């Protein structure tokens, strides 16, 4: 059983962000001359984490060349990805912050300071993680904390704290023990 398969089995809704975003897939305070270099940084981080081969990075760049800057999903945020392919070894996410924002050519959401790399082994396997990621990034305070994070462990702590805050508490179940003055 692969790590991704084990993670999915452990989390019925799919793997958590913290399972998909290992510390070695986080790059902070990077410099990119253009959008291609920014996407390559996200791809290199996916390769370093063992999620993809370098071919997937080339595929991510080619996707933007062919389809345009649709990957700039919100002001300052790009979600670099391509279609599932043999270059994806397991599901994974990378995170790159840029010292200086980079233009991707998007009319409304440029320039970009945060590049998220996404590698998926199939079309549906990453939906839960994407949903969680979208909710996590929807808060501008969290975005700023990510961009200003001092190190990768701080990013992991931010993500973990968010995931923990989203966890559903199990319903209270009576213990069968009566407190003083309580009657059945």
VENLIN-V712300 format. One record per residue. RES is the residue in one small letter. PHI is phi as a letter, one per 20 degrees, with the letter a starting at -180 (none if undefined). NEAR is the number of other ideal C-beta (glycine too) atoms within 12 Angstrom. Layout:
res;phi;near
RES;PHI;NEAR
RES;PHI;NEAR
This chain:
res;phi;near
x;none;10
x;f;18
x;g;21
x;f;32
x;f;18
x;f;14
x;f;29
x;f;28
x;f;15
x;f;16
x;c;23
x;g;11
x;e;24
x;o;28
x;f;36
x;f;31
x;g;42
x;f;32
x;e;33
x;e;41
x;d;43
x;f;30
x;g;23
x;f;22
x;d;39
x;d;41
x;c;35
x;d;31
x;m;23
x;e;29
x;d;18
x;c;32
x;f;16
x;b;23
x;f;32
x;f;27
x;f;25
x;f;46
x;f;43
x;f;32
x;f;40
x;f;49
x;f;43
x;f;32
x;f;41
x;f;46
x;f;30
x;g;25
x;e;34
x;n;23
x;f;40
x;b;38
x;e;24
x;g;19
x;g;20
x;f;40
x;f;35
x;f;23
x;f;31
x;f;44
x;f;30
x;f;22
x;f;28
x;f;33
x;g;19
x;e;14
x;d;18
x;n;14
x;e;30
x;f;20
x;f;34
x;e;33
x;e;27
x;a;24
x;g;21
x;n;30
x;c;40
x;d;44
x;d;39
x;f;46
x;a;42
x;b;32
x;f;20
x;g;23
x;b;23
x;f;14
x;f;27
x;e;35
x;e;24
x;a;34
x;f;44
x;a;43
x;c;43
x;c;48
x;c;47
x;c;42
x;d;39
x;d;33
x;f;19
x;d;18
x;f;27
x;c;36
x;e;24
x;d;38
x;n;22
x;e;25
x;f;13
x;d;16
x;d;24
x;f;24
x;e;26
x;d;41
x;d;34
x;c;48
x;d;48
x;d;48
x;e;46
x;c;43
x;c;45
x;c;36
x;e;31
x;b;18
x;f;14
x;d;16
x;f;27
x;d;37
x;f;19
x;f;26
x;f;37
x;f;28
x;f;18
x;f;31
x;f;39
x;f;23
x;f;18
x;f;35
x;f;33
x;f;17
x;e;19
x;f;16
x;f;14
x;f;25
x;g;28
x;f;17
x;f;23
x;f;37
x;f;30
x;e;19
x;g;26
x;f;16
x;b;16
x;f;27
x;f;18
x;f;21
x;f;39
x;f;28
x;f;22
x;f;33
x;f;37
x;f;22
x;f;19
x;f;29
x;g;27
x;f;16
x;f;16
x;e;21
x;f;15
x;e;10
x;f;9
x;f;6
x;f;6
x;f;6
x;c;8
x;f;10
x;e;8
x;n;8
x;e;9
x;e;10
x;e;10
x;g;6
x;n;5
x;e;10
x;d;6
x;e;7
